Amino acid sequence: MPKVVGLRERRHQPFYDTLIRVGADTPPVPQLSQTTKLFASGANLSNVEWTNMATAGALASDQTLVILAMRCLLWFKGTNALTLYKLCEHQLYLNLYVGDKSMFLSPCWMFPAGGGISGNDSVIPIAGNGDPSQEAILKFAKAIPIPARQHFYVEATFFDTNSAPSAVSVRSMLNSGSIQDPMGMREIKVFLDGLNTRDVQ
């Protein structure tokens, strides 16, 4: 359907991309690097469980986005889940770039997910990245605009604790998953939350 010339609509729509999403005892393919550029690669396109981006590195069809908040979903299930939560918040850093300019850099614990499961069962308490409430998110003090045709990405970097041979690496844990080195389900998503403007069709 062709667009309606001269008419645009604005909607509240987060855009997301996924760093890792694997089942139990399964290594990710490809393995996580120390640094990954989210929203900039075409590897996850057309897989809604991984991303809702239509194009890599920029919004499609002259769309714009005013980023009001940034969130990070950490979701782990298995015997090592609590360790993964703690180490990700300690070792994972996120850096939002618009163009070639860094707009916001912080450790993962600054980006609560703002949703998820709450409570506990009879054995293991439910953990998560922050309180499961839409109010419990990082709201930027100043909105970050992404104009039409402007490239952007989020750089996700893991920094090990200590140095070899006593280094503690959550990235190594996330990359494991063989029968000899079992690991539970793992998912990390980054959300850019704000007002999206697009053509009317």
CYANA upper distance limits for C-alpha pairs under 8 A (distance plus 0.5 A):
  1 MET  CA    201 GLN  CA      6.58
  2 PRO  CA    201 GLN  CA      6.28
  3 LYS  CA    199 ASP  CA      6.65
  3 LYS  CA    200 VAL  CA      6.02
  3 LYS  CA    201 GLN  CA      4.64
  4 VAL  CA    199 ASP  CA      7.59
  4 VAL  CA    200 VAL  CA      6.00
  4 VAL  CA    201 GLN  CA      6.06
  7 LEU  CA    199 ASP  CA      7.05
  7 LEU  CA    200 VAL  CA      6.60
  8 ARG  CA    197 THR  CA      7.14
  8 ARG  CA    198 ARG  CA      6.13
  8 ARG  CA    199 ASP  CA      5.16
  8 ARG  CA    200 VAL  CA      5.93
  9 GLU  CA    197 THR  CA      6.06
  9 GLU  CA    198 ARG  CA      6.07
  9 GLU  CA    199 ASP  CA      6.78
  9 GLU  CA    200 VAL  CA      6.67
 10 ARG  CA    195 LEU  CA      6.99
 10 ARG  CA    196 ASN  CA      6.09
 10 ARG  CA    197 THR  CA      4.84
 10 ARG  CA    198 ARG  CA      7.07
 11 ARG  CA    195 LEU  CA      6.09
 11 ARG  CA    196 ASN  CA      5.82
 11 ARG  CA    197 THR  CA      6.94
 12 HIS  CA    193 ASP  CA      8.26
 12 HIS  CA    194 GLY  CA      6.24
 12 HIS  CA    195 LEU  CA      5.13
 12 HIS  CA    196 ASN  CA      6.58
 13 GLN  CA    193 ASP  CA      6.89
 13 GLN  CA    194 GLY  CA      6.49
 13 GLN  CA    195 LEU  CA      6.61
 13 GLN  CA    196 ASN  CA      6.48
 14 PRO  CA    191 PHE  CA      6.61
 14 PRO  CA    192 LEU  CA      5.89
 14 PRO  CA    193 ASP  CA      4.52
 14 PRO  CA    194 GLY  CA      6.44
 14 PRO  CA    195 LEU  CA      8.45
 15 PHE  CA     51 THR  CA      8.07
 15 PHE  CA     52 ASN  CA      6.60
 15 PHE  CA     53 MET  CA      7.15
 15 PHE  CA    191 PHE  CA      6.10
 15 PHE  CA    192 LEU  CA      5.75
 15 PHE  CA    193 ASP  CA      6.93
 16 TYR  CA     39 PHE  CA      8.12
 16 TYR  CA     50 TRP  CA      8.37
 16 TYR  CA     51 THR  CA      5.88
 16 TYR  CA     52 ASN  CA      6.54
 16 TYR  CA     53 MET  CA      7.69
 16 TYR  CA    189 LYS  CA      7.17
 16 TYR  CA    190 VAL  CA      6.00
 16 TYR  CA    191 PHE  CA      4.84
 16 TYR  CA    192 LEU  CA      6.79
 17 ASP  CA     38 LEU  CA      6.57
 17 ASP  CA     39 PHE  CA      6.37
 17 ASP  CA     44 ASN  CA      8.20
 17 ASP  CA     50 TRP  CA      6.38
 17 ASP  CA     51 THR  CA      4.92
 17 ASP  CA     52 ASN  CA      7.62
 17 ASP  CA     53 MET  CA      8.04
 17 ASP  CA    189 LYS  CA      6.23
 17 ASP  CA    190 VAL  CA      6.15
 17 ASP  CA    191 PHE  CA      7.37
 18 THR  CA     38 LEU  CA      7.71
 18 THR  CA     44 ASN  CA      8.31
 18 THR  CA     50 TRP  CA      5.62
 18 THR  CA     51 THR  CA      6.82
 18 THR  CA    187 GLU  CA      8.11
 18 THR  CA    188 ILE  CA      6.43
 18 THR  CA    189 LYS  CA      4.81
 18 THR  CA    190 VAL  CA      6.91
 19 LEU  CA     32 LEU  CA      8.40
 19 LEU  CA     36 THR  CA      8.22
 19 LEU  CA     38 LEU  CA      7.58
 19 LEU  CA    187 GLU  CA      7.90
 19 LEU  CA    188 ILE  CA      5.90
 19 LEU  CA    189 LYS  CA      6.40
 19 LEU  CA    190 VAL  CA      8.25
 20 ILE  CA     28 PRO  CA      7.41
 20 ILE  CA     32 LEU  CA      8.23
 20 ILE  CA    186 ARG  CA      7.27
 20 ILE  CA    187 GLU  CA      5.63
 20 ILE  CA    188 ILE  CA      5.88
 20 ILE  CA    189 LYS  CA      7.91
 21 ARG  CA     28 PRO  CA      7.98
 21 ARG  CA     50 TRP  CA      8.15
 21 ARG  CA    185 MET  CA      8.22
 21 ARG  CA    186 ARG  CA      6.17
 21 ARG  CA    187 GLU  CA      4.80
 21 ARG  CA    188 ILE  CA      7.23
 22 VAL  CA     26 THR  CA      6.77
 22 VAL  CA     27 PRO  CA      7.66
 22 VAL  CA     28 PRO  CA      6.64
 22 VAL  CA    185 MET  CA      6.33
 22 VAL  CA    186 ARG  CA      6.04
 22 VAL  CA    187 GLU  CA      7.14
 23 GLY  CA    184 GLY  CA      7.23
 23 GLY  CA    185 MET  CA      4.95
 23 GLY  CA    186 ARG  CA      7.14
 24 ALA  CA     78 GLY  CA      8.33
 24 ALA  CA    177 GLY  CA      7.40
 24 ALA  CA    182 PRO  CA      7.90
 24 ALA  CA    183 MET  CA      6.17
 24 ALA  CA    184 GLY  CA      4.59
 24 ALA  CA    185 MET  CA      4.91
 24 ALA  CA    186 ARG  CA      8.09
 25 ASP  CA    176 SER  CA      8.09
 25 ASP  CA    177 GLY  CA      4.44
 25 ASP  CA    178 SER  CA      5.91
 25 ASP  CA    179 ILE  CA      6.86
 25 ASP  CA    181 ASP  CA      8.16
 25 ASP  CA    182 PRO  CA      5.33
 25 ASP  CA    183 MET  CA      5.43
 25 ASP  CA    184 GLY  CA      6.57
 25 ASP  CA    185 MET  CA      8.10
 26 THR  CA    176 SER  CA      7.75
 26 THR  CA    177 GLY  CA      4.89
 26 THR  CA    178 SER  CA      6.72
 26 THR  CA    182 PRO  CA      8.45
 26 THR  CA    183 MET  CA      7.86
 27 PRO  CA     31 GLN  CA      7.79
 27 PRO  CA    174 LEU  CA      8.22
 27 PRO  CA    175 ASN  CA      5.93
 27 PRO  CA    176 SER  CA      5.74
 27 PRO  CA    177 GLY  CA      5.09
 27 PRO  CA    178 SER  CA      7.24
 28 PRO  CA     32 LEU  CA      7.77
 28 PRO  CA    174 LEU  CA      8.42
 28 PRO  CA    175 ASN  CA      6.48
 28 PRO  CA    176 SER  CA      8.37
 31 GLN  CA    175 ASN  CA      6.33
 32 LEU  CA     36 THR  CA      8.09
 32 LEU  CA    171 ARG  CA      7.30
 32 LEU  CA    174 LEU  CA      8.24
 32 LEU  CA    175 ASN  CA      6.84
 33 SER  CA    171 ARG  CA      8.42
 34 GLN  CA    157 THR  CA      6.01
 34 GLN  CA    158 PHE  CA      5.74
 34 GLN  CA    159 PHE  CA      7.95
 34 GLN  CA    171 ARG  CA      7.94
 35 THR  CA    155 GLU  CA      7.19
 35 THR  CA    156 ALA  CA      6.05
 35 THR  CA    157 THR  CA      4.81
 35 THR  CA    158 PHE  CA      7.11
 36 THR  CA    155 GLU  CA      6.26
 36 THR  CA    156 ALA  CA      5.74
 36 THR  CA    157 THR  CA      7.06
 37 LYS  CA     41 SER  CA      7.66
 37 LYS  CA    153 TYR  CA      6.65
 37 LYS  CA    154 VAL  CA      6.17
 37 LYS  CA    155 GLU  CA      5.09
 37 LYS  CA    156 ALA  CA      6.83
 38 LEU  CA    153 TYR  CA      6.13
 38 LEU  CA    154 VAL  CA      5.59
 38 LEU  CA    155 GLU  CA      6.73
 38 LEU  CA    156 ALA  CA      7.70
 39 PHE  CA     53 MET  CA      7.78
 39 PHE  CA     56 ALA  CA      6.57
 39 PHE  CA     57 GLY  CA      6.00
 39 PHE  CA     58 ALA  CA      8.34
 39 PHE  CA    152 PHE  CA      7.76
 39 PHE  CA    153 TYR  CA      5.63
 39 PHE  CA    154 VAL  CA      7.17
 40 ALA  CA     56 ALA  CA      5.48
 40 ALA  CA     57 GLY  CA      4.45
 40 ALA  CA     58 ALA  CA      8.11
 40 ALA  CA    152 PHE  CA      7.59
 40 ALA  CA    153 TYR  CA      5.99
 40 ALA  CA    154 VAL  CA      8.49
 41 SER  CA     56 ALA  CA      5.80
 41 SER  CA     57 GLY  CA      7.18
 42 GLY  CA     55 THR  CA      7.55
 42 GLY  CA     56 ALA  CA      5.60
 44 ASN  CA     50 TRP  CA      6.28
 44 ASN  CA     51 THR  CA      6.61
 45 LEU  CA     50 TRP  CA      8.15
 45 LEU  CA     51 THR  CA      6.87
 45 LEU  CA     52 ASN  CA      7.97
 45 LEU  CA     53 MET  CA      6.95
 45 LEU  CA     54 ALA  CA      6.95
 45 LEU  CA     55 THR  CA      7.51
 45 LEU  CA     56 ALA  CA      7.97
 46 SER  CA     51 THR  CA      8.03
 46 SER  CA     52 ASN  CA      8.14
 46 SER  CA     53 MET  CA      8.45
 46 SER  CA     54 ALA  CA      7.63
 47 ASN  CA     51 THR  CA      6.67
 47 ASN  CA     52 ASN  CA      8.08
 48 VAL  CA     52 ASN  CA      5.90
 53 MET  CA     59 LEU  CA      7.78
 54 ALA  CA     59 LEU  CA      7.71
 54 ALA  CA     60 ALA  CA      6.74
 55 THR  CA     59 LEU  CA      6.88
 55 THR  CA     60 ALA  CA      6.43
 57 GLY  CA    151 HIS  CA      5.64
 57 GLY  CA    152 PHE  CA      6.14
 57 GLY  CA    153 TYR  CA      6.87
 58 ALA  CA    149 ARG  CA      6.64
 58 ALA  CA    150 GLN  CA      6.48
 58 ALA  CA    151 HIS  CA      5.11
 58 ALA  CA    152 PHE  CA      6.65
 59 LEU  CA     63 GLN  CA      6.11
 59 LEU  CA     64 THR  CA      7.35
 59 LEU  CA    148 ALA  CA      7.67
 59 LEU  CA    149 ARG  CA      7.27
 59 LEU  CA    150 GLN  CA      8.28
 59 LEU  CA    151 HIS  CA      8.37
 60 ALA  CA    149 ARG  CA      8.36
 61 SER  CA    198 ARG  CA      8.10
 61 SER  CA    199 ASP  CA      8.25
 62 ASP  CA    148 ALA  CA      5.15
 62 ASP  CA    149 ARG  CA      6.49
 62 ASP  CA    198 ARG  CA      7.68
 63 GLN  CA    147 PRO  CA      8.06
 63 GLN  CA    148 ALA  CA      5.96
 63 GLN  CA    149 ARG  CA      8.23
 63 GLN  CA    196 ASN  CA      7.53
 63 GLN  CA    197 THR  CA      6.07
 63 GLN  CA    198 ARG  CA      5.27
 63 GLN  CA    199 ASP  CA      7.84
 64 THR  CA    145 PRO  CA      8.16
 64 THR  CA    146 ILE  CA      6.19
 64 THR  CA    147 PRO  CA      5.47
 64 THR  CA    148 ALA  CA      5.59
 64 THR  CA    196 ASN  CA      6.21
 64 THR  CA    197 THR  CA      5.72
 64 THR  CA    198 ARG  CA      7.40
 65 LEU  CA    145 PRO  CA      6.44
 65 LEU  CA    146 ILE  CA      5.59
 65 LEU  CA    147 PRO  CA      7.26
 65 LEU  CA    194 GLY  CA      7.10
 65 LEU  CA    195 LEU  CA      6.07
 65 LEU  CA    196 ASN  CA      4.98
 65 LEU  CA    197 THR  CA      6.88
 66 VAL  CA    143 ALA  CA      6.79
 66 VAL  CA    144 ILE  CA      6.14
 66 VAL  CA    145 PRO  CA      4.75
 66 VAL  CA    146 ILE  CA      6.52
 66 VAL  CA    194 GLY  CA      5.95
 66 VAL  CA    195 LEU  CA      5.67
 66 VAL  CA    196 ASN  CA      7.08
 67 ILE  CA    143 ALA  CA      6.14
 67 ILE  CA    144 ILE  CA      5.44
 67 ILE  CA    145 PRO  CA      6.52
 67 ILE  CA    146 ILE  CA      8.05
 67 ILE  CA    192 LEU  CA      6.70
 67 ILE  CA    193 ASP  CA      6.14
 67 ILE  CA    194 GLY  CA      4.96
 67 ILE  CA    195 LEU  CA      7.23
 68 LEU  CA    139 LYS  CA      6.42
 68 LEU  CA    140 PHE  CA      6.16
 68 LEU  CA    142 LYS  CA      8.09
 68 LEU  CA    143 ALA  CA      5.57
 68 LEU  CA    144 ILE  CA      7.24
 68 LEU  CA    192 LEU  CA      8.35
 68 LEU  CA    193 ASP  CA      6.42
 68 LEU  CA    194 GLY  CA      5.29
 68 LEU  CA    195 LEU  CA      8.09
 69 ALA  CA    137 ILE  CA      7.61
 69 ALA  CA    138 LEU  CA      6.10
 69 ALA  CA    139 LYS  CA      4.91
 69 ALA  CA    140 PHE  CA      6.03
 69 ALA  CA    192 LEU  CA      6.79
 69 ALA  CA    193 ASP  CA      5.54
 69 ALA  CA    194 GLY  CA      6.97
 70 MET  CA    111 PHE  CA      6.83
 70 MET  CA    137 ILE  CA      7.94
 70 MET  CA    138 LEU  CA      6.48
 70 MET  CA    139 LYS  CA      7.51
 70 MET  CA    140 PHE  CA      8.29
 70 MET  CA    190 VAL  CA      7.98
 70 MET  CA    191 PHE  CA      6.18
 70 MET  CA    192 LEU  CA      5.35
 70 MET  CA    193 ASP  CA      6.32
 71 ARG  CA    111 PHE  CA      5.25
 71 ARG  CA    112 PRO  CA      6.14
 71 ARG  CA    113 ALA  CA      5.56
 71 ARG  CA    114 GLY  CA      7.71
 71 ARG  CA    137 ILE  CA      7.06
 71 ARG  CA    138 LEU  CA      7.23
 71 ARG  CA    190 VAL  CA      6.32
 71 ARG  CA    191 PHE  CA      5.48
 71 ARG  CA    192 LEU  CA      7.17
 71 ARG  CA    193 ASP  CA      8.03
 72 CYS  CA    108 CYS  CA      7.62
 72 CYS  CA    111 PHE  CA      5.90
 72 CYS  CA    112 PRO  CA      6.43
 72 CYS  CA    113 ALA  CA      5.52
 72 CYS  CA    129 ASN  CA      8.14
 72 CYS  CA    188 ILE  CA      7.56
 72 CYS  CA    189 LYS  CA      6.17
 72 CYS  CA    190 VAL  CA      4.99
 72 CYS  CA    191 PHE  CA      6.65
 73 LEU  CA    112 PRO  CA      7.75
 73 LEU  CA    113 ALA  CA      5.34
 73 LEU  CA    129 ASN  CA      7.19
 73 LEU  CA    187 GLU  CA      8.11
 73 LEU  CA    188 ILE  CA      5.98
 73 LEU  CA    189 LYS  CA      5.49
 73 LEU  CA    190 VAL  CA      6.83
 73 LEU  CA    191 PHE  CA      8.45
 74 LEU  CA     85 TYR  CA      7.40
 74 LEU  CA    113 ALA  CA      7.96
 74 LEU  CA    128 GLY  CA      7.00
 74 LEU  CA    129 ASN  CA      6.45
 74 LEU  CA    186 ARG  CA      8.48
 74 LEU  CA    187 GLU  CA      6.59
 74 LEU  CA    188 ILE  CA      5.36
 74 LEU  CA    189 LYS  CA      7.39
 75 TRP  CA     85 TYR  CA      8.47
 75 TRP  CA    128 GLY  CA      7.28
 75 TRP  CA    185 MET  CA      8.45
 75 TRP  CA    186 ARG  CA      6.49
 75 TRP  CA    187 GLU  CA      5.58
 75 TRP  CA    188 ILE  CA      6.91
 76 PHE  CA     81 ALA  CA      5.54
 76 PHE  CA     82 LEU  CA      8.37
 76 PHE  CA     84 LEU  CA      7.69
 76 PHE  CA     85 TYR  CA      7.87
 76 PHE  CA    184 GLY  CA      7.41
 76 PHE  CA    185 MET  CA      6.07
 76 PHE  CA    186 ARG  CA      5.21
 76 PHE  CA    187 GLU  CA      6.88
 77 LYS  CA     81 ALA  CA      5.80
 77 LYS  CA    184 GLY  CA      5.86
 77 LYS  CA    185 MET  CA      5.62
 77 LYS  CA    186 ARG  CA      7.29
 78 GLY  CA    183 MET  CA      7.43
 78 GLY  CA    184 GLY  CA      4.84
 78 GLY  CA    185 MET  CA      7.14
 79 THR  CA    183 MET  CA      8.33
 79 THR  CA    184 GLY  CA      7.47
 80 ASN  CA     84 LEU  CA      6.74
 80 ASN  CA    183 MET  CA      7.60
 80 ASN  CA    184 GLY  CA      7.58
 81 ALA  CA     85 TYR  CA      6.79
 81 ALA  CA    184 GLY  CA      7.80
 82 LEU  CA     86 LYS  CA      6.79
 82 LEU  CA    127 ALA  CA      7.40
 83 THR  CA     87 LEU  CA      6.54
 84 LEU  CA     88 CYS  CA      6.39
 84 LEU  CA    170 VAL  CA      7.13
 84 LEU  CA    173 MET  CA      8.34
 84 LEU  CA    174 LEU  CA      8.48
 85 TYR  CA     89 GLU  CA      6.83
 85 TYR  CA    127 ALA  CA      8.23
 85 TYR  CA    128 GLY  CA      7.61
 85 TYR  CA    129 ASN  CA      7.81
 86 LYS  CA     90 HIS  CA      6.82
 87 LEU  CA     91 GLN  CA      6.28
 87 LEU  CA     92 LEU  CA      8.34
 87 LEU  CA    170 VAL  CA      6.34
 88 CYS  CA     92 LEU  CA      5.61
 88 CYS  CA    108 CYS  CA      7.43
 88 CYS  CA    170 VAL  CA      7.00
 89 GLU  CA    107 PRO  CA      7.16
 89 GLU  CA    108 CYS  CA      5.42
 89 GLU  CA    109 TRP  CA      5.29
 90 HIS  CA    107 PRO  CA      7.49
 90 HIS  CA    108 CYS  CA      7.74
 90 HIS  CA    109 TRP  CA      7.85
 91 GLN  CA    107 PRO  CA      7.84
 91 GLN  CA    108 CYS  CA      8.29
 91 GLN  CA    158 PHE  CA      5.85
 91 GLN  CA    159 PHE  CA      5.49
 91 GLN  CA    160 ASP  CA      6.66
 91 GLN  CA    161 THR  CA      7.71
 91 GLN  CA    169 SER  CA      8.50
 91 GLN  CA    170 VAL  CA      7.72
 92 LEU  CA    107 PRO  CA      6.46
 92 LEU  CA    108 CYS  CA      5.98
 92 LEU  CA    156 ALA  CA      7.31
 92 LEU  CA    157 THR  CA      6.23
 92 LEU  CA    158 PHE  CA      5.11
 92 LEU  CA    159 PHE  CA      7.05
 93 TYR  CA    105 LEU  CA      7.77
 93 TYR  CA    106 SER  CA      6.22
 93 TYR  CA    107 PRO  CA      4.67
 93 TYR  CA    108 CYS  CA      5.84
 93 TYR  CA    156 ALA  CA      6.29
 93 TYR  CA    157 THR  CA      5.76
 93 TYR  CA    158 PHE  CA      6.88
 93 TYR  CA    159 PHE  CA      8.29
 94 LEU  CA    105 LEU  CA      6.29
 94 LEU  CA    106 SER  CA      6.24
 94 LEU  CA    107 PRO  CA      6.66
 94 LEU  CA    108 CYS  CA      6.80
 94 LEU  CA    154 VAL  CA      6.98
 94 LEU  CA    155 GLU  CA      6.17
 94 LEU  CA    156 ALA  CA      5.25
 94 LEU  CA    157 THR  CA      7.06
 95 ASN  CA    102 SER  CA      7.16
 95 ASN  CA    103 MET  CA      7.92
 95 ASN  CA    104 PHE  CA      6.18
 95 ASN  CA    105 LEU  CA      4.75
 95 ASN  CA    106 SER  CA      7.13
 95 ASN  CA    154 VAL  CA      5.94
 95 ASN  CA    155 GLU  CA      5.48
 95 ASN  CA    156 ALA  CA      7.10
 96 LEU  CA    102 SER  CA      6.31
 96 LEU  CA    103 MET  CA      6.00
 96 LEU  CA    104 PHE  CA      5.75
 96 LEU  CA    105 LEU  CA      6.94
 96 LEU  CA    152 PHE  CA      8.21
 96 LEU  CA    153 TYR  CA      6.68
 96 LEU  CA    154 VAL  CA      4.98
 96 LEU  CA    155 GLU  CA      6.95
 97 TYR  CA    101 LYS  CA      5.88
 97 TYR  CA    102 SER  CA      4.91
 97 TYR  CA    103 MET  CA      6.06
 97 TYR  CA    104 PHE  CA      7.95
 97 TYR  CA    152 PHE  CA      5.99
 97 TYR  CA    153 TYR  CA      5.89
 97 TYR  CA    154 VAL  CA      6.48
 97 TYR  CA    155 GLU  CA      8.07
 98 VAL  CA    102 SER  CA      7.12
 98 VAL  CA    103 MET  CA      7.21
 98 VAL  CA    146 ILE  CA      7.40
 98 VAL  CA    150 GLN  CA      7.82
 98 VAL  CA    151 HIS  CA      6.87
 98 VAL  CA    152 PHE  CA      4.91
 98 VAL  CA    153 TYR  CA      7.26
 99 GLY  CA    150 GLN  CA      6.87
 99 GLY  CA    151 HIS  CA      5.83
 99 GLY  CA    152 PHE  CA      6.00
100 ASP  CA    152 PHE  CA      8.47
103 MET  CA    144 ILE  CA      8.29
106 SER  CA    110 MET  CA      6.96
107 PRO  CA    111 PHE  CA      8.39
108 CYS  CA    112 PRO  CA      8.38
109 TRP  CA    129 ASN  CA      7.65
110 MET  CA    138 LEU  CA      7.33
111 PHE  CA    129 ASN  CA      8.39
111 PHE  CA    137 ILE  CA      7.05
111 PHE  CA    138 LEU  CA      6.14
112 PRO  CA    129 ASN  CA      5.66
112 PRO  CA    130 GLY  CA      5.30
112 PRO  CA    131 ASP  CA      7.87
112 PRO  CA    136 ALA  CA      7.15
112 PRO  CA    137 ILE  CA      5.78
112 PRO  CA    138 LEU  CA      7.19
113 ALA  CA    129 ASN  CA      6.27
113 ALA  CA    130 GLY  CA      6.89
113 ALA  CA    131 ASP  CA      8.28
113 ALA  CA    132 PRO  CA      7.68
113 ALA  CA    136 ALA  CA      8.19
113 ALA  CA    137 ILE  CA      6.93
114 GLY  CA    130 GLY  CA      7.41
114 GLY  CA    131 ASP  CA      6.90
114 GLY  CA    132 PRO  CA      5.63
114 GLY  CA    133 SER  CA      5.31
114 GLY  CA    134 GLN  CA      5.15
114 GLY  CA    135 GLU  CA      7.18
114 GLY  CA    136 ALA  CA      5.62
114 GLY  CA    137 ILE  CA      5.60
115 GLY  CA    131 ASP  CA      7.58
115 GLY  CA    132 PRO  CA      4.38
115 GLY  CA    133 SER  CA      5.65
115 GLY  CA    134 GLN  CA      6.67
116 GLY  CA    128 GLY  CA      7.85
116 GLY  CA    132 PRO  CA      5.57
116 GLY  CA    133 SER  CA      8.45
117 ILE  CA    126 ILE  CA      7.62
117 ILE  CA    128 GLY  CA      8.20
117 ILE  CA    132 PRO  CA      6.99
118 SER  CA    126 ILE  CA      6.83
118 SER  CA    127 ALA  CA      8.36
118 SER  CA    131 ASP  CA      8.49
118 SER  CA    132 PRO  CA      6.93
119 GLY  CA    125 PRO  CA      7.29
119 GLY  CA    126 ILE  CA      6.26
120 ASN  CA    124 ILE  CA      6.83
120 ASN  CA    125 PRO  CA      4.71
120 ASN  CA    126 ILE  CA      5.43
121 ASP  CA    125 PRO  CA      6.63
121 ASP  CA    126 ILE  CA      7.95
128 GLY  CA    132 PRO  CA      8.35
130 GLY  CA    136 ALA  CA      7.48
131 ASP  CA    136 ALA  CA      6.48
132 PRO  CA    136 ALA  CA      7.64
133 SER  CA    137 ILE  CA      8.32
140 PHE  CA    144 ILE  CA      8.44
146 ILE  CA    150 GLN  CA      6.77
146 ILE  CA    152 PHE  CA      8.27
158 PHE  CA    170 VAL  CA      8.32
158 PHE  CA    171 ARG  CA      7.17
159 PHE  CA    169 SER  CA      8.17
160 ASP  CA    167 ALA  CA      6.76
160 ASP  CA    168 VAL  CA      6.23
160 ASP  CA    169 SER  CA      5.34
160 ASP  CA    170 VAL  CA      7.76
161 THR  CA    167 ALA  CA      6.07
161 THR  CA    168 VAL  CA      5.62
161 THR  CA    169 SER  CA      7.13
162 ASN  CA    166 SER  CA      6.80
162 ASN  CA    167 ALA  CA      5.16
162 ASN  CA    168 VAL  CA      7.10
163 SER  CA    167 ALA  CA      5.09
163 SER  CA    168 VAL  CA      8.48
169 SER  CA    173 MET  CA      7.26
170 VAL  CA    174 LEU  CA      6.63
171 ARG  CA    175 ASN  CA      6.60
172 SER  CA    176 SER  CA      6.76
173 MET  CA    183 MET  CA      8.11
174 LEU  CA    183 MET  CA      8.31
174 LEU  CA    186 ARG  CA      7.70
176 SER  CA    181 ASP  CA      6.90
176 SER  CA    182 PRO  CA      7.54
176 SER  CA    183 MET  CA      7.00
177 GLY  CA    181 ASP  CA      6.18
177 GLY  CA    182 PRO  CA      5.26
177 GLY  CA    183 MET  CA      5.42
177 GLY  CA    184 GLY  CA      8.21
178 SER  CA    182 PRO  CA      5.91
178 SER  CA    183 MET  CA      8.18
